[in-house]
Amino acid sequence: MEKDNLIIYLISDSIGETAEQVTKAAISQFTFNTYEIRRFPFISDKEQIIEIIKEAREENSILVFTMVIQEIKDFIIQESKKWNIPYIDIMSPVIEGLEKVLLSSPKREAGIIRKLDEKYFKRVEAIEFAVKYDDGKDPRGVKKADIILIGISRTSKTPLSMYLAHKNLKVANVPLVPEVELPKELFEVSPKKIIGLTTDPMKLIEIRQERLKSLGLKREANYASIERILEELEYADKIMKRLSCPVIDVSNKAVEESASIILKILREIGYELDNGN
């Protein structure tokens, strides 16, 4: 016999999205003239449960809950049985099954999946930031960044920016070119946030020649000449000294190694980083 006017109480110690999605998927398999879903997120004490039960026992209702806090879960079951209210414990069968297979105990910590989602979206935001403020495209990013990388062309500024972005850090990078005026924002932030990148001139010649080759240009271009490279490195050295920022040599270093050194330098000088780990 079909029951109308069903009230579904969704109770969760987090935001309750799991309970709602599972319930809606299940109820779509039935024909109802009317039903209502009432969602109660962030339930953490027995007094809240008592109030929900008091309301539910006056209705044609069912309790659906995703509760990982054992004491609160047991209390919901106890009160549901006391007042003869049907209930569905969504999480326990899955957790108990995994516990047997994995031979380990669950954390019993509310909202873990939400925290993981927040970490993921923070990383996406950091990657978008690195793309937006790459290669000095917009100097306004300098003041918004967690880290600013400076260096001449082909000193791994962009790869390092992207790698550090995957650590949830917002990174802007600024190219140092003798003929191009530096953004004033660079002198308005703490030097603790700035990392200078330098490299061996002979190694840089090879890298720039390969870059020219990939673009179909002649290797003899001024961009890859030793005179030009030494001029740029000297200019960059003066700027880095003026800023009093830490400097690392990226010659023959993988991006991961350079990133590790950058994070170590920042920790050593007392700059606190929230990298989401």
C-alpha positions as CSV (number, residue, x, y, z in Angstrom):
1,M,0.0,0.0,0.0
2,E,1.4,3.4,-1.0
3,K,1.8,6.0,1.7
4,D,1.5,9.7,0.8
5,N,2.9,12.8,2.5
6,L,6.1,11.0,3.5
7,I,8.5,13.3,5.4
8,I,12.2,12.2,5.0
9,Y,14.5,13.5,7.7
10,L,18.1,13.6,6.5
11,I,20.5,13.8,9.4
12,S,24.3,14.2,9.0
13,D,27.3,15.2,11.1
14,S,28.6,17.0,7.9
15,I,26.7,18.9,5.2
16,G,24.4,16.0,4.4
17,E,24.9,15.8,0.6
18,T,25.6,12.1,0.6
19,A,22.4,11.3,2.4
20,E,20.4,13.6,0.1
21,Q,21.9,12.2,-3.1
22,V,21.4,8.5,-2.1
23,T,17.9,9.2,-0.8
24,K,16.8,11.0,-4.0
25,A,18.3,8.2,-6.2
26,A,16.4,5.6,-4.1
27,I,13.1,7.4,-3.9
28,S,13.1,7.9,-7.7
29,Q,12.4,4.2,-8.0
30,F,9.0,4.7,-6.3
31,T,5.8,6.6,-7.2
32,F,4.8,9.2,-4.6
33,N,2.1,11.8,-4.8
34,T,3.8,13.9,-2.2
35,Y,7.0,13.7,-0.1
36,E,9.2,16.2,1.5
37,I,12.9,16.1,2.4
38,R,14.1,17.9,5.5
39,R,17.8,18.2,5.8
40,F,19.6,18.6,9.2
41,P,23.4,19.1,8.6
42,F,26.2,19.4,11.2
43,I,24.3,17.5,13.9
44,S,26.8,16.9,16.8
45,D,24.9,16.4,20.1
46,K,22.0,14.5,21.5
47,E,19.8,17.5,22.2
48,Q,19.6,18.2,18.5
49,I,18.6,14.6,17.9
50,I,15.9,14.8,20.6
51,E,14.4,17.9,18.8
52,I,14.4,16.2,15.4
53,I,12.8,13.0,16.8
54,K,10.1,15.1,18.6
55,E,9.2,16.6,15.2
56,A,9.5,13.4,13.3
57,R,7.3,11.3,15.6
58,E,4.3,13.6,14.7
59,E,4.6,12.8,11.0
60,N,4.6,9.9,8.6
61,S,8.3,10.0,8.6
62,I,11.6,8.1,8.1
63,L,15.0,9.0,9.3
64,V,17.9,8.7,6.9
65,F,21.3,9.5,8.3
66,T,25.0,9.5,7.5
67,M,26.6,9.7,10.9
68,V,30.2,8.6,11.6
69,I,30.3,9.7,15.2
70,Q,29.5,6.4,16.9
71,E,27.8,7.8,20.1
72,I,25.4,10.1,18.1
73,K,24.7,7.3,15.6
74,D,23.8,4.9,18.4
75,F,21.6,7.6,20.0
76,I,19.6,8.1,16.8
77,I,19.0,4.4,16.5
78,Q,18.0,4.2,20.2
79,E,15.5,7.1,19.9
80,S,14.1,5.8,16.6
81,K,13.3,2.4,18.1
82,K,11.9,4.1,21.2
83,W,9.4,6.0,19.1
84,N,8.9,3.4,16.5
85,I,10.2,5.6,13.7
86,P,11.7,3.8,10.7
87,Y,15.4,4.6,10.0
88,I,18.1,4.0,7.4
89,D,21.8,4.1,8.4
90,I,23.5,4.7,5.1
91,M,27.2,4.8,6.1
92,S,27.5,1.9,8.6
93,P,27.2,-1.1,6.2
94,V,29.8,0.4,3.9
95,I,32.2,1.4,6.7
96,E,31.9,-2.0,8.4
97,G,32.4,-3.8,5.1
98,L,35.6,-1.8,4.4
99,E,36.8,-2.3,8.0
100,K,36.7,-6.1,7.5
101,V,38.5,-6.0,4.1
102,L,41.1,-3.4,5.1
103,L,41.6,-4.8,8.6
104,S,41.8,-1.3,10.0
105,S,39.5,1.0,12.1
106,P,37.7,4.0,10.5
107,K,38.7,7.5,11.7
108,R,35.1,8.4,12.8
109,E,35.8,12.0,11.8
110,A,32.9,14.0,10.4
111,G,33.3,16.0,7.1
112,I,36.5,14.4,5.8
113,I,35.3,14.2,2.2
114,R,34.3,17.9,2.3
115,K,37.8,18.7,3.5
116,L,39.3,16.8,0.7
117,D,37.0,18.6,-1.8
118,E,38.1,22.0,-0.3
119,K,41.8,20.9,-0.8
120,Y,41.1,20.0,-4.4
121,F,39.4,23.3,-5.2
122,K,42.2,25.2,-3.5
123,R,44.6,23.4,-5.8
124,V,42.6,24.2,-8.9
125,E,42.4,27.9,-7.8
126,A,46.2,27.9,-7.3
127,I,46.8,26.5,-10.8
128,E,44.5,29.0,-12.4
129,F,46.4,31.7,-10.5
130,A,49.7,30.5,-11.8
131,V,48.4,30.6,-15.4
132,K,46.9,34.0,-15.0
133,Y,50.0,35.6,-13.5
134,D,52.6,33.8,-15.5
135,D,55.5,35.6,-17.1
136,G,54.5,39.0,-15.7
137,K,51.2,39.1,-17.6
138,D,49.5,41.1,-14.8
139,P,51.6,42.8,-12.1
140,R,48.6,42.9,-9.8
141,G,49.2,39.2,-9.1
142,V,52.5,40.0,-7.3
143,K,50.6,41.4,-4.3
144,K,48.1,38.5,-4.3
145,A,50.7,35.7,-4.6
146,D,52.1,33.4,-1.8
147,I,55.4,33.3,-3.7
148,I,56.9,35.4,-6.5
149,L,59.6,33.9,-8.7
150,I,61.9,36.2,-10.6
151,G,64.6,35.4,-13.1
152,I,65.7,35.8,-16.7
153,S,64.2,33.8,-19.6
154,R,64.6,30.0,-19.4
155,T,65.3,29.8,-15.7
156,S,62.3,27.5,-15.1
157,K,59.9,30.1,-13.7
158,T,56.8,28.7,-15.4
159,P,57.4,25.0,-14.6
160,L,58.2,25.9,-11.0
161,S,55.1,28.0,-10.7
162,M,52.9,25.2,-11.9
163,Y,54.7,22.6,-9.7
164,L,54.2,24.8,-6.6
165,A,50.6,25.5,-7.6
166,H,50.0,21.7,-7.2
167,K,51.1,22.2,-3.6
168,N,48.2,24.7,-3.3
169,L,50.5,27.7,-3.4
170,K,49.6,30.8,-5.5
171,V,52.7,31.7,-7.5
172,A,53.3,34.7,-9.7
173,N,56.5,34.9,-11.8
174,V,58.2,38.0,-13.2
175,P,60.8,37.9,-16.0
176,L,63.9,40.1,-15.6
177,V,64.7,41.8,-18.9
178,P,67.2,44.8,-18.9
179,E,65.1,46.8,-21.3
180,V,61.8,46.3,-19.5
181,E,60.9,48.3,-16.4
182,L,60.1,46.2,-13.4
183,P,56.6,46.4,-11.9
184,K,56.4,48.7,-8.9
185,E,54.5,45.9,-7.0
186,L,57.7,43.9,-6.8
187,F,59.1,46.5,-4.4
188,E,56.0,46.7,-2.3
189,V,55.9,43.1,-1.0
190,S,58.0,41.4,1.5
191,P,61.3,40.1,0.1
192,K,60.5,36.9,2.1
193,K,57.9,36.1,-0.6
194,I,60.3,36.6,-3.5
195,I,62.7,33.9,-4.8
196,G,65.3,34.7,-7.4
197,L,66.3,32.1,-10.0
198,T,69.7,32.0,-11.6
199,T,71.6,29.5,-13.7
200,D,75.0,28.7,-15.3
201,P,75.5,30.8,-18.5
202,M,76.9,27.9,-20.5
203,K,73.9,25.7,-19.6
204,L,71.6,28.6,-20.5
205,I,73.2,28.9,-23.9
206,E,72.3,25.3,-24.6
207,I,68.7,25.7,-23.4
208,R,68.1,28.9,-25.4
209,Q,69.7,27.4,-28.6
210,E,67.3,24.5,-28.3
211,R,64.4,26.9,-27.8
212,L,65.4,28.8,-30.9
213,K,65.6,25.5,-32.8
214,S,62.2,24.5,-31.7
215,L,60.8,27.8,-33.0
216,G,62.6,27.4,-36.3
217,L,65.0,30.3,-35.7
218,K,68.7,30.5,-36.1
219,R,70.9,29.5,-33.1
220,E,73.1,32.5,-33.7
221,A,70.4,35.0,-32.6
222,N,71.3,37.5,-29.9
223,Y,68.9,35.7,-27.5
224,A,71.3,32.8,-27.2
225,S,74.6,34.7,-27.4
226,I,77.0,34.5,-24.4
227,E,77.3,38.3,-24.4
228,R,73.5,38.7,-24.1
229,I,73.2,36.0,-21.4
230,L,76.0,37.5,-19.3
231,E,74.4,40.9,-19.6
232,E,71.0,39.5,-18.4
233,L,72.5,37.5,-15.6
234,E,74.4,40.6,-14.3
235,Y,71.2,42.7,-14.5
236,A,69.3,40.0,-12.6
237,D,71.9,39.7,-9.9
238,K,71.7,43.5,-9.3
239,I,67.9,43.3,-9.0
240,M,68.0,40.3,-6.6
241,K,70.5,42.1,-4.4
242,R,68.4,45.2,-4.5
243,L,65.4,43.2,-3.4
244,S,67.5,41.3,-0.8
245,C,65.6,38.1,-1.8
246,P,66.9,34.5,-1.5
247,V,68.5,33.2,-4.7
248,I,68.8,29.6,-6.0
249,D,70.8,28.2,-8.9
250,V,68.5,26.0,-11.0
251,S,71.4,24.7,-13.2
252,N,71.1,20.9,-13.7
253,K,68.2,20.7,-11.2
254,A,64.9,19.0,-11.8
255,V,61.8,21.1,-11.1
256,E,61.0,19.0,-8.1
257,E,64.4,19.6,-6.6
258,S,64.3,23.3,-7.2
259,A,60.8,23.5,-5.7
260,S,62.0,21.6,-2.6
261,I,64.8,24.1,-2.1
262,I,62.4,27.0,-2.5
263,L,60.0,25.6,0.2
264,K,63.0,24.9,2.5
265,I,64.3,28.5,2.1
266,L,60.9,30.0,2.8
267,R,60.5,27.8,6.0
268,E,64.0,28.7,7.2
269,I,63.4,32.5,6.9
270,G,60.2,32.1,8.8
271,Y,57.7,32.7,6.1
272,E,54.7,30.6,6.9
273,L,53.1,28.7,4.1
274,D,49.7,26.9,4.0
275,N,50.3,24.4,1.3
276,G,47.2,22.3,2.1
277,N,49.2,19.2,3.0
